[in-house]
Amino acid sequence: MEPIDLELEEGELELPSDPMHLNMGPSHPAMHGTVRIVLELSGETIQKADVQIGYLHRGFEKMCERGTWAQVFPYVDRLNYVSPMLCNVGYSLAVEKLCGLAVPERCSWYRMILGELARMSDHLTCDGAMAMELGAFTPFLWFIKAREMIWDIMEEETGARLTHSFGRIGGMAKPPSPAFKELVRGTVPRIIAIVEEGEKMLLKNRIFVDRLENVGTISKEDAISLGWTGPCLRACGVPYDIRKLHPYMFYDQVDFDVPVGTKGDTLDRFLVRLQEIRQSARIIDQCLARMADDGPVNVDDPRFVLPEKHDVYTTIEATIQHFKLIMEGAKVPRGEVYSYTESGNGELGFYLVSDGTGTPYRVRIRPPSFAITAGLGKLITGRMISDVVPTFGSLNMIGGECDH
């Protein structure tokens, strides 16, 4: 009996060679519920990747231009909702630069401590979630346990665990609580111990390391051309850290190192964040030693700072001051400014324009996640579908930052 294929025409058994198109996200759990990637596949190899950041557009910039300068703080909280305190501080510094305000020393130390705690929270979430997406659920729970310790401190200081709205033009909403230093000193070593425990479990796992090493590699030249900053750029071997090269507050008075990678792959991005957690702990320890136990945290300028609540209820001057600041907003001098800080993902910049009224004329954000996400297509092209999950996780894309 003759084989059946001899009865078929030549080429009839060949499978179609057209590439397959696949939608990955936005409902895919690894896409954070906001990102959609249109993949063009040859088998499981990605030939093209169209990364679309949509699905979380709230009109951040236009919302900021509808209220007073102080009413922007709840909005910047929601830019990077994993480390909102860094956004609070960044916006405060931008408006203060426009106003020519210099906050008291105690305020700057306080901001640095809260900001570094927020940075640790950001990196714990990123590395923990990336491990969880690769099946390492236990280290994820450990890292989130450490993050909860940080949020306990934030709740004690600000009254809110996540969106604090604690920054103010010319200072902070409240001075440090009486137990602040003791609470931080007791918590940070416990966090570092958890990080070391999780690190040992993950980096001794051959499967986990193989999923990250030499995956999602990018050169330092390509990263710079894309406008990358933060841990993702430093993982490529570029020691660019705004706290070192363009210091603000008192970062030029504390001793810390800038961790860098060598390959610019997903493993380097994972390791750089772990090392930055340790460097943040060093910074916090120095800030605690130098922050005064008493003294003001706000500038003594009634044009920008709300009066004490007791004075509002008992004096007509404070009542008028409170009414003017709440109803009309602080009159920020006419002009424009660009101010930038080192957030959890890199350079967070605010371009502000004032027409001299109590409402911003223009608020423009330079989010680090936007430029970093723009490079995702380059990182995953030529890789397998399974490589998308760790690569995208290592970029720590925050949808709120990408929103304009």
C-alpha positions as CSV (number, residue, x, y, z in Angstrom):
1,M,0.0,0.0,0.0
2,E,1.4,3.4,-1.0
3,P,1.9,6.1,1.7
4,I,-1.0,8.5,1.9
5,D,1.2,11.5,1.3
6,L,2.0,10.4,-2.2
7,E,-1.7,11.0,-3.1
8,L,-1.4,14.7,-2.0
9,E,-0.1,17.5,-4.1
10,E,3.3,18.8,-3.5
11,G,3.5,21.2,-0.5
12,E,0.0,20.4,0.7
13,L,1.2,19.1,4.1
14,E,3.2,22.3,4.9
15,L,1.8,24.4,7.7
16,P,1.0,28.1,6.9
17,S,4.1,30.3,7.3
18,D,2.3,33.5,8.1
19,P,3.2,34.9,11.6
20,M,0.7,34.7,14.3
21,H,-0.6,37.8,16.1
22,L,-1.3,37.6,19.8
23,N,-2.7,40.2,22.2
24,M,-0.9,40.1,25.5
25,G,-2.8,42.2,28.0
26,P,-4.3,44.4,29.2
27,S,-6.0,41.8,31.3
28,H,-3.0,39.5,31.6
29,P,-1.8,39.5,35.2
30,A,1.8,40.4,34.3
31,M,0.6,43.4,32.3
32,H,-0.5,45.3,35.5
33,G,-4.0,45.6,34.0
34,T,-3.0,48.6,31.9
35,V,-0.5,47.6,29.2
36,R,-1.3,45.8,26.0
37,I,1.4,44.3,23.8
38,V,0.5,43.1,20.3
39,L,3.0,40.4,19.5
40,E,3.9,39.0,16.1
41,L,5.1,35.5,16.6
42,S,7.0,32.8,14.7
43,G,6.2,29.8,16.9
44,E,6.9,31.2,20.4
45,T,9.6,33.6,19.2
46,I,8.7,37.3,19.1
47,Q,9.4,38.9,15.8
48,K,7.7,42.3,16.5
49,A,6.2,43.8,19.6
50,D,3.9,46.8,19.7
51,V,3.8,48.1,23.3
52,Q,0.7,50.2,24.1
53,I,0.7,52.0,27.5
54,G,-3.0,53.0,27.4
55,Y,-5.9,52.1,29.6
56,L,-5.0,54.2,32.6
57,H,-5.4,57.8,31.4
58,R,-6.9,60.0,34.0
59,G,-5.8,63.4,32.7
60,F,-3.3,64.0,35.5
61,E,-1.8,67.2,34.1
62,K,-5.1,68.9,33.4
63,M,-6.5,67.9,36.8
64,C,-3.5,69.6,38.4
65,E,-4.3,72.8,36.5
66,R,-7.9,73.0,37.8
67,G,-7.1,73.4,41.5
68,T,-4.7,75.4,43.7
69,W,-1.0,74.6,44.0
70,A,-1.6,72.7,47.3
71,Q,-4.4,70.6,45.8
72,V,-2.0,69.0,43.5
73,F,-0.5,66.8,46.2
74,P,-3.3,64.2,46.2
75,Y,-2.7,63.9,42.4
76,V,1.1,63.4,42.6
77,D,0.4,60.7,45.2
78,R,-1.1,58.7,42.4
79,L,1.7,59.0,40.0
80,N,3.9,56.2,41.5
81,Y,1.4,54.7,44.0
82,V,4.1,52.4,45.3
83,S,6.4,55.2,46.5
84,P,4.1,58.2,46.7
85,M,6.2,60.1,49.3
86,L,9.0,60.5,46.7
87,C,6.4,62.2,44.4
88,N,5.2,64.4,47.3
89,V,8.8,65.5,48.0
90,G,9.6,66.0,44.3
91,Y,6.6,68.3,43.7
92,S,7.2,70.2,46.9
93,L,10.8,71.0,45.8
94,A,9.6,72.1,42.4
95,V,7.1,74.6,43.8
96,E,9.6,75.8,46.4
97,K,12.2,76.4,43.7
98,L,9.7,78.5,41.8
99,C,8.9,80.4,45.0
100,G,12.5,80.8,46.2
101,L,11.7,79.0,49.5
102,A,14.3,77.2,51.6
103,V,12.7,74.8,54.1
104,P,14.2,74.3,57.6
105,E,17.0,71.7,58.0
106,R,14.8,69.4,60.1
107,C,12.3,69.3,57.2
108,S,14.9,68.2,54.7
109,W,16.2,65.4,56.9
110,Y,12.7,64.3,57.5
111,R,11.9,64.3,53.8
112,M,15.0,62.3,53.1
113,I,14.2,59.6,55.6
114,L,10.6,59.3,54.4
115,G,11.7,59.3,50.8
116,E,14.3,56.6,51.3
117,L,11.7,54.5,53.1
118,A,9.5,54.9,50.1
119,R,12.3,53.9,47.8
120,M,12.8,50.7,49.8
121,S,9.0,50.1,49.5
122,D,9.2,50.6,45.7
123,H,12.1,48.2,45.2
124,L,10.7,45.5,47.5
125,T,7.4,45.6,45.6
126,C,9.2,45.4,42.2
127,D,11.6,42.5,43.0
128,G,9.0,40.7,45.1
129,A,6.3,40.9,42.4
130,M,8.8,39.9,39.7
131,A,9.8,36.8,41.7
132,M,6.1,35.9,42.2
133,E,5.3,36.2,38.5
134,L,8.0,33.5,38.0
135,G,6.5,31.2,40.5
136,A,8.5,32.2,43.6
137,F,5.5,33.0,45.9
138,T,7.2,32.7,49.3
139,P,9.9,35.4,48.7
140,F,7.1,37.7,47.4
141,L,5.3,37.3,50.7
142,W,8.5,38.0,52.6
143,F,9.2,41.2,50.6
144,I,5.6,42.3,51.0
145,K,5.9,41.7,54.8
146,A,8.9,44.0,54.8
147,R,7.0,46.6,52.8
148,E,4.1,46.4,55.3
149,M,6.6,47.4,58.0
150,I,7.4,50.5,56.0
151,W,3.8,51.3,55.5
152,D,3.3,50.9,59.3
153,I,5.8,53.8,59.7
154,M,4.1,55.8,57.0
155,E,0.7,55.3,58.6
156,E,2.1,56.4,62.0
157,E,3.6,59.6,60.4
158,T,1.0,60.6,57.9
159,G,-2.2,58.8,58.8
160,A,-2.3,56.9,55.5
161,R,-0.5,53.7,54.4
162,L,-0.4,54.4,50.7
163,T,-1.6,57.8,49.4
164,H,-0.3,60.2,52.0
165,S,-0.8,63.7,50.7
166,F,1.7,64.7,53.3
167,G,4.0,67.1,51.5
168,R,3.4,70.8,51.7
169,I,4.7,73.9,49.9
170,G,7.4,75.1,52.4
171,G,7.4,72.0,54.5
172,M,5.4,69.0,55.6
173,A,1.9,68.6,57.0
174,K,3.2,67.6,60.5
175,P,6.5,67.3,62.3
176,P,8.0,63.9,63.0
177,S,6.1,61.9,65.6
178,P,7.8,61.5,69.0
179,A,8.6,57.8,68.4
180,F,9.7,58.3,64.8
181,K,13.4,57.8,65.2
182,E,13.0,54.8,67.5
183,L,10.4,53.2,65.1
184,V,12.6,53.6,62.1
185,R,15.8,52.4,63.8
186,G,14.0,49.3,65.0
187,T,12.4,48.5,61.6
188,V,15.1,49.0,59.0
189,P,17.4,46.2,60.3
190,R,14.5,43.8,60.2
191,I,13.8,44.8,56.6
192,I,17.4,44.2,55.6
193,A,17.3,40.7,57.3
194,I,14.2,39.8,55.2
195,V,15.9,41.0,52.0
196,E,18.9,38.9,52.7
197,E,16.7,35.9,53.4
198,G,14.8,36.3,50.2
199,E,18.0,36.9,48.2
200,K,19.5,33.7,49.4
201,M,16.4,31.7,48.4
202,L,16.1,33.2,45.0
203,L,19.8,33.5,43.9
204,K,20.5,29.9,44.8
205,N,17.7,28.7,42.7
206,R,19.1,27.7,39.3
207,I,15.7,28.0,37.5
208,F,15.1,31.6,38.8
209,V,18.6,32.7,37.8
210,D,18.3,31.1,34.3
211,R,15.0,32.9,33.7
212,L,16.7,36.3,34.4
213,E,20.3,36.0,33.3
214,N,21.1,37.3,29.7
215,V,17.3,38.0,29.2
216,G,16.1,41.5,28.3
217,T,19.6,42.8,27.7
218,I,20.2,46.3,26.6
219,S,23.5,48.3,26.0
220,K,24.2,51.5,27.9
221,E,24.2,53.4,24.7
222,D,20.7,52.2,23.8
223,A,19.5,52.9,27.3
224,I,20.8,56.4,27.2
225,S,19.4,57.1,23.8
226,L,15.9,55.9,25.0
227,G,16.1,58.4,27.9
228,W,16.4,55.7,30.6
229,T,17.2,56.7,34.2
230,G,17.1,55.1,37.6
231,P,17.9,51.4,38.4
232,C,17.3,50.3,34.8
233,L,20.0,52.6,33.5
234,R,22.4,51.8,36.4
235,A,21.9,48.1,35.7
236,C,23.6,48.8,32.3
237,G,26.7,50.1,34.0
238,V,25.9,53.9,34.0
239,P,26.3,55.3,37.5
240,Y,23.8,58.1,36.9
241,D,22.0,59.0,40.2
242,I,20.6,62.5,40.6
243,R,21.2,62.3,44.4
244,K,25.0,62.1,43.6
245,L,25.4,64.1,40.4
246,H,22.8,66.8,41.1
247,P,22.3,66.6,44.8
248,Y,19.3,68.2,46.4
249,M,18.3,68.6,50.1
250,F,21.3,67.1,52.0
251,Y,22.2,64.2,49.7
252,D,25.7,65.7,49.3
253,Q,26.2,65.4,53.0
254,V,25.5,61.7,53.4
255,D,27.7,58.8,52.4
256,F,26.3,56.1,50.0
257,D,27.3,54.2,47.0
258,V,25.6,53.9,43.6
259,P,25.1,50.2,42.6
260,V,25.6,49.4,39.0
261,G,25.3,46.3,36.8
262,T,27.5,45.0,34.0
263,K,25.2,43.4,31.4
264,G,22.0,45.4,31.5
265,D,20.0,42.3,31.7
266,T,17.0,41.4,33.9
267,L,19.2,39.9,36.6
268,D,21.2,43.1,36.9
269,R,18.0,45.1,37.3
270,F,16.9,42.7,40.0
271,L,20.2,42.9,41.8
272,V,20.6,46.7,41.6
273,R,17.3,47.2,43.3
274,L,18.3,44.8,46.2
275,Q,21.6,46.8,46.6
276,E,19.8,50.1,46.5
277,I,17.6,48.9,49.4
278,R,20.8,48.5,51.5
279,Q,22.1,51.9,50.4
280,S,18.8,53.5,51.4
281,A,19.2,52.0,54.8
282,R,22.7,53.6,55.1
283,I,21.2,57.0,54.1
284,I,18.4,56.7,56.6
285,D,20.8,55.8,59.4
286,Q,22.8,59.0,58.8
287,C,19.8,61.2,58.4
288,L,18.4,59.9,61.8
289,A,21.6,60.8,63.5
290,R,21.6,64.4,62.0
291,M,17.9,65.3,62.3
292,A,17.2,67.5,65.3
293,D,14.7,66.2,67.8
294,D,12.8,69.5,67.8
295,G,12.4,72.6,65.7
296,P,10.2,73.7,62.8
297,V,9.5,71.7,59.7
298,N,7.7,74.5,57.8
299,V,9.0,77.9,56.7
300,D,7.7,80.9,58.6
301,D,5.9,82.5,55.6
302,P,2.1,83.1,55.9
303,R,1.9,83.4,52.1
304,F,2.4,79.7,51.6
305,V,2.0,77.9,54.9
306,L,-1.3,77.3,56.7
307,P,-1.5,78.6,60.3
308,E,-2.0,76.4,63.3
309,K,-5.6,75.2,63.7
310,H,-5.8,76.6,67.2
311,D,-4.9,80.1,65.8
312,V,-7.5,79.8,63.1
313,Y,-10.2,79.3,65.7
314,T,-9.0,82.0,68.0
315,T,-7.5,84.9,65.9
316,I,-8.9,86.8,63.0
317,E,-5.5,87.1,61.3
318,A,-5.1,83.3,61.1
319,T,-8.7,82.8,60.0
320,I,-8.1,85.2,57.1
321,Q,-4.8,83.6,56.2
322,H,-6.4,80.1,56.2
323,F,-9.3,81.3,54.1
324,K,-7.1,82.9,51.5
325,L,-4.8,79.9,51.2
326,I,-7.7,77.4,50.9
327,M,-10.1,79.3,48.7
328,E,-7.6,81.2,46.5
329,G,-4.4,79.2,46.8
330,A,-0.9,80.4,47.5
331,K,0.2,83.1,45.0
332,V,3.2,81.5,43.4
333,P,5.4,84.1,41.6
334,R,5.1,84.4,37.9
335,G,7.6,82.2,36.0
336,E,8.5,78.7,35.0
337,V,10.8,76.1,36.5
338,Y,12.0,72.5,35.9
339,S,12.9,70.5,39.0
340,Y,13.9,66.9,39.1
341,T,14.6,64.3,41.8
342,E,15.5,60.6,42.0
343,S,12.3,58.6,42.4
344,G,12.0,54.9,42.7
345,N,12.2,54.4,38.9
346,G,14.6,57.3,38.0
347,E,14.4,60.9,37.1
348,L,11.0,62.4,38.1
349,G,10.7,65.9,36.8
350,F,8.1,68.6,37.1
351,Y,7.9,71.5,34.7
352,L,5.7,74.2,36.3
353,V,4.5,77.4,34.8
354,S,2.9,80.1,37.0
355,D,1.0,83.1,35.9
356,G,1.1,84.6,39.4
357,T,-2.3,83.3,40.5
358,G,-3.2,80.6,43.1
359,T,-3.7,78.0,40.3
360,P,-0.9,76.4,38.2
361,Y,-1.0,77.6,34.6
362,R,0.8,74.5,33.4
363,V,1.9,71.3,35.2
364,R,4.0,68.9,33.1
365,I,5.5,65.7,34.4
366,R,8.6,63.9,33.2
367,P,7.9,60.4,34.4
368,P,10.8,57.8,34.4
369,S,8.5,54.9,33.6
370,F,7.4,56.4,30.3
371,A,10.9,56.3,28.7
372,I,11.7,53.0,30.2
373,T,8.5,51.3,28.9
374,A,9.3,52.7,25.5
375,G,12.3,50.3,25.4
376,L,10.3,47.2,26.2
377,G,9.7,46.3,22.6
378,K,13.4,46.4,21.9
379,L,14.1,44.1,24.9
380,I,11.7,41.4,24.0
381,T,12.0,41.3,20.2
382,G,13.8,38.0,19.3
383,R,13.0,36.4,22.7
384,M,10.4,33.9,23.7
385,I,6.9,34.7,25.0
386,S,8.0,33.4,28.5
387,D,10.7,36.1,28.6
388,V,8.2,38.9,28.4
389,V,7.1,38.4,32.0
390,P,10.4,38.8,33.9
391,T,11.6,41.4,31.5
392,F,8.6,43.6,31.9
393,G,8.5,43.0,35.6
394,S,12.1,44.2,35.9
395,L,11.3,47.5,34.3
396,N,8.8,48.3,37.1
397,M,6.4,50.1,34.9
398,I,3.9,52.2,37.0
399,G,0.8,53.1,35.0
400,G,0.1,56.2,36.9
401,E,3.5,57.7,35.9
402,C,2.9,57.0,32.3
403,D,-0.4,58.9,32.4
404,H,-0.4,62.4,31.0
